[in-house]
Amino acid sequence: MTPRDYYDILGVDRTAPADEIQRAYRKLARKWHPDVNKSPEAEDTFKDLSEAYDALSDPDLRAKYDAFGADFRKVPDDVDPAAWARAQRGGQSGARGGPSGFGGDANVDFGDVGGYGSSIEDLLGGMFGQQRRASGPRPGPDQHVEISLSVADAFRGGKRQISLTGTSGSRNYTVNIPAGVTDGQQIRLAGQGAAGRDGGPSGDLYLTVQLLSDRRFRVDGRNISVDLPVSPWEAALGATVAVDTPDGDTKVKVPAGSSSGQRLRLRGLGMPNAGGTAGDIHAVVKIMVPKKLDDREHELFSELASASTFDPRSN
């Protein structure tokens, strides 16, 4: 089965800049993340998106993918694309057949040793082996992957099991998420990137945090906004009420005469920050009225309407 083109998976042109690729991935990842999308195909689709973004978000990997297609991870760094194409044509005339590039049927695990991988090494050994040996150990490239976290998980932090699937198979990690990670923040896993060559060290793996949308909490940096429903009499007379936070309910004092949209600041209760000042929570007053009044309530509101001289449209 022919591997799907990474650009098609993300729905972008081959000339798309890096920021467009990132935006496309984030939009699709939010749609297909298994924590959000419960359809049967969500998990496989999300894995395909992650694999495509893993390659296209890394400039070096993207350049190799553009040059060599589906076999890009098997091609040594010092191979010229034109020479690779000639080697393919030569290999395809042999008994075993060679790698098929963009249009062929080869679908291989780029992490394999032996098997199909050996045929590529045999094919290129005479042409490029001596040059590779002379180059010495080479460190592996860093890799960049996005992980999705709920606001509550990002707030609390802690250990999290993640599984990353790429062209070389699945890898499982136990990641210590720092409490208060923010959208776009990177978590570095030293030595967990792509393997080095000829004894060189592995690169690092960078996990870029993507906060999932939340119907309760709106995050801006380390500050969190949350709606605070109050009754008309609580807003008019003042009250102490419970407000929802990622760390559980806490109390906030609503000043007398509060109006909808007024923001009440809870200093230091936003996203934690181990290296500095924590963010704030902004409770946004939202005055709610009963959908249906009983007789007594209707009577009282009618009395208030008759007695009050307040005109909200004159202010």
SULRACOR-V406119 format. One record per backbone hydrogen bond with DSSP energy under -1.0 kcal/mol. CO is the residue of the C=O (numbers start at 0). NH is the residue of the N-H. Records with the same first field share a line. If there is no record, write none. Layout:
CO: NH  NH
//
This chain:
4: 8
5: 9
6: 11
12: 15
16: 20
17: 21
18: 22
19: 23
20: 24
21: 25
22: 26
23: 27
24: 28
25: 29
26: 30
27: 31
28: 32
32: 35  36
38: 41
40: 44
41: 45
42: 46
43: 47
44: 48
45: 49
46: 50
47: 51
48: 52
49: 53
50: 54
51: 55
52: 56
57: 61
58: 62
59: 63
60: 64
61: 65
62: 66
63: 67
64: 68
68: 71
70: 73
75: 78
79: 83
80: 84
81: 85
82: 86
83: 87
84: 88
85: 89
86: 90
87: 91
90: 93
108: 111
113: 116
114: 118
115: 119
116: 120
117: 121
118: 122
119: 123
120: 124
123: 127
124: 128
127: 131
128: 132
129: 133
137: 196
140: 193
142: 205
144: 207
146: 209
148: 211
149: 153
150: 154
151: 155
152: 156
153: 179  180
157: 176
159: 174
161: 172
163: 170
165: 168
166: 109
168: 165
170: 163
172: 161
174: 159
176: 157
177: 180
181: 184
184: 208
186: 206
188: 191  204
193: 202
196: 137  199
200: 139
202: 192
203: 142
204: 188
205: 144
206: 186
207: 146
208: 183
209: 148
217: 224
219: 222
221: 270
222: 219
223: 281
224: 217
225: 283
227: 285
229: 287
230: 234
231: 235
232: 236
233: 237
234: 256  257
238: 253
240: 251
242: 249
244: 247
249: 242
251: 240
253: 238
254: 257
258: 261
261: 284
263: 282
265: 268  280
270: 278
272: 275
278: 269
279: 223
280: 265
281: 225
282: 263
283: 227
284: 260
285: 229
293: 297
294: 298
295: 299
296: 300
297: 301
298: 302
299: 303
300: 304
301: 305
302: 306
303: 307
310: 313
//
